């Protein structure tokens, strides 16, 4: 393909960097289990709270491993949160917030993408955290779409259980079937690509 002169690209800085939308931002925090996603989310929330911003936190109702009332990292840091069944419920509650944070976002249906874009279009920051891959190493739910529309992606790694390498996969060690099986270290171990492939070749 012939590349034409760059003068043919006409982008107005005034429009592209309008201060009116400078605060609108979709951030995605993703990675495997035990990679510190919720801890990172809580750290970002704390930063906004320190800046005197109003933060409202949401999470899907199905995730009640530790608490109904808060999002909780594996290190037991916590922030207050609403549990909702459907992404549309977030639209009823976000208006009084400057920043909307959503944990375990991979469990919501695909309408979560429109909900995040709608909130950002109101000039608010949206921070979502979730598993990018399911236990089979497949993109999880709407995470690919969320990562596509994101302004910023923070991709975290865990430590491989077998070789201490960089872990990208949440390998299920229980016999449970189905994509959504809630659990902790009793059911999942973080693995690097090599160890994950080795484990699955033995199944
Ligand atoms: Zn490994």
Boltz pocket constraint, residues with backbone or C-beta under 6 A from the ligand:
constraints:
  - pocket:
      binder: B
      contacts: [[A, 160], [A, 161], [A, 162], [A, 163], [A, 164], [A, 165], [A, 191], [A, 192], [A, 193], [A, 194], [A, 195], [A, 196]]
      max_distance: 6.0
